[in-house]
Every structure is written in structure tokens, then in C-alpha cells.
Amino acid sequence: MTLAQRAMERLRAWPDLTSGPAGCGAGRALRAVHSEIVHFHSDHDVDLHLTAPAIARFHDDLRDSTAIRLVPGSGWVTVHLDCDTDVDLLMSLVSAALKAHQNLPSPAGRPAGDECNFRRVTVLPRG
């Protein structure tokens, strides 16, 4: 079982998340009541809709993590799952994302163009 599959199985057990196809057309998604939270794009790459305010709040820590890829202006972060610690990081960030989404306006009030980072991030192998 890949790290992404293990993470997906763990998150599927969370009562606030349901599974379905990713809105970007690539992979599987887990969504909360009003929005997609996680996109599993490959065995190693996961996009997480953390929200712009949460990214700003955690920016320095996210920037320093070797598992996280940030795209300027995006409310999503890409998590590269390379080890069990990266899966644990994803679990913590999903929890933060769920909390952040509680404070967002309804889907009709959200800005268009807040797509995930799929095809906007290049993940290079670690050294």
C-alpha cells in the first residue's frame, strides 16, 4: 500500500469527509460539506485546500518543510508524501484545513479560479 493510499484510508474514516472524484479531473478527492479539501493525484502527491488565511498564518513553517510546495496566490498546498512523517503532517494539515473551511463564505460567495495546484507544482526528488 502506498503512502497516499494509507493517508486516504485514514482520512476516509473521519466523519467530516466524504470521498469522490477530484474536481480538477485528476485523482480522488475528500470533501467537507461545502468544498473539496484533499486531492490525491498520485502515490506521492496530495493537494490540500488549506485556504489562503491558513497558509498565511503557517507560512514560515510551511515554507521550511521539505514536504510542502507552495504556489503564490493559491489557497492550496501540495504535500509530497515520501515517508510516514509526511503522512502525519498531512493529517495535521487536514485538521487545520477543516477548521479553516468553517470560517469561509458559502460556495456561491467564493472567488472563481481557486483550483488545486495540480500541474502547477513540480516536485523534485529529494537529494
C-alpha positions as CSV (number, residue, x, y, z in Angstrom):
1,M,0.0,0.0,0.0
2,T,1.4,3.4,-1.0
3,L,1.7,6.3,1.5
4,A,-1.1,8.1,-0.4
5,Q,-3.4,5.1,-0.1
6,R,-2.7,4.8,3.6
7,A,-3.4,8.5,4.1
8,M,-6.6,8.2,2.1
9,E,-7.8,5.3,4.2
10,R,-7.1,7.1,7.4
11,L,-8.9,10.2,6.3
12,R,-11.9,8.3,4.9
13,A,-12.6,7.3,8.5
14,W,-13.0,10.9,9.5
15,P,-16.8,11.7,9.9
16,D,-16.4,15.2,8.3
17,L,-15.0,13.9,5.0
18,T,-16.6,12.0,2.1
19,S,-14.8,10.5,-1.0
20,G,-15.4,11.2,-4.7
21,P,-13.7,12.2,-7.9
22,A,-11.4,15.3,-7.7
23,G,-13.0,18.4,-9.2
24,C,-9.8,19.1,-11.2
25,G,-10.4,15.8,-13.0
26,A,-7.2,14.1,-11.7
27,G,-7.5,11.5,-8.9
28,R,-9.7,11.2,-5.9
29,A,-10.9,13.9,-3.5
30,L,-12.1,14.1,0.0
31,R,-14.6,16.8,0.7
32,A,-16.3,18.5,3.6
33,V,-19.8,19.9,3.4
34,H,-19.1,22.8,1.1
35,S,-15.8,22.2,-0.5
36,E,-13.1,19.8,-1.6
37,I,-10.4,19.6,1.0
38,V,-7.9,17.0,-0.3
39,H,-7.0,15.8,-3.8
40,F,-4.9,12.6,-4.1
41,H,-3.2,13.0,-7.5
42,S,-0.6,10.2,-7.3
43,D,1.1,7.7,-5.0
44,H,3.1,10.6,-3.5
45,D,1.5,14.0,-4.3
46,V,-1.6,15.4,-2.5
47,D,-3.1,18.8,-2.9
48,L,-4.7,20.2,0.3
49,H,-7.1,23.2,0.3
50,L,-5.7,24.8,3.4
51,T,-7.1,28.3,2.4
52,A,-5.1,31.5,1.9
53,P,-5.6,32.7,5.5
54,A,-4.4,29.5,7.0
55,I,-1.4,29.4,4.6
56,A,-0.5,33.0,5.6
57,R,-0.8,32.0,9.3
58,F,1.5,28.9,8.9
59,H,3.6,30.3,6.0
60,D,7.0,30.2,7.7
61,D,6.6,26.6,8.9
62,L,5.2,25.5,5.6
63,R,8.0,27.2,3.6
64,D,10.6,25.4,5.7
65,S,9.1,21.9,5.3
66,T,10.7,19.7,2.6
67,A,7.3,18.0,2.1
68,I,5.4,21.2,1.2
69,R,5.2,23.0,-2.1
70,L,3.5,26.5,-2.1
71,V,2.2,28.2,-5.2
72,P,1.9,32.0,-4.8
73,G,-1.7,33.2,-4.7
74,S,-3.1,29.7,-4.2
75,G,-5.3,28.6,-1.3
76,W,-3.9,25.0,-1.8
77,V,-0.6,23.5,-0.8
78,T,1.0,20.4,-2.3
79,V,2.2,17.7,0.2
80,H,4.8,15.3,-1.2
81,L,4.5,12.0,0.7
82,D,7.9,10.5,1.0
83,C,7.8,8.9,4.5
84,D,5.4,8.2,7.4
85,T,6.2,11.6,8.9
86,D,4.8,13.3,5.8
87,V,1.6,11.4,6.2
88,D,1.4,12.6,9.8
89,L,2.0,16.2,8.6
90,L,-0.8,15.8,6.1
91,M,-3.2,14.6,8.8
92,S,-2.4,17.6,10.9
93,L,-2.9,20.0,8.0
94,V,-6.2,18.4,7.0
95,S,-7.4,19.1,10.5
96,A,-6.3,22.7,10.2
97,A,-8.0,22.9,6.7
98,L,-11.3,21.6,8.1
99,K,-11.2,24.3,10.8
100,A,-10.2,27.0,8.2
101,H,-13.1,26.0,6.0
102,Q,-15.6,26.5,8.8
103,N,-14.9,30.3,8.5
104,L,-15.2,30.6,4.8
105,P,-18.3,32.1,3.0
106,S,-20.8,29.8,1.3
107,P,-19.7,28.3,-2.0
108,A,-21.6,30.9,-4.0
109,G,-19.6,33.6,-2.3
110,R,-16.2,32.1,-3.1
111,P,-14.0,33.5,-5.7
112,A,-13.7,31.6,-9.0
113,G,-10.4,30.2,-10.0
114,D,-9.4,28.6,-6.7
115,E,-8.3,25.4,-8.3
116,C,-5.8,23.0,-6.8
117,N,-2.1,23.0,-7.6
118,F,-2.2,20.0,-10.0
119,R,0.1,20.7,-12.9
120,R,1.2,23.9,-11.3
121,V,3.8,22.3,-9.0
122,T,6.9,20.3,-9.9
123,V,8.1,18.0,-7.2
124,L,11.8,17.1,-7.5
125,P,13.2,14.0,-5.8
126,R,14.9,14.6,-2.5
127,G,18.7,14.7,-2.6
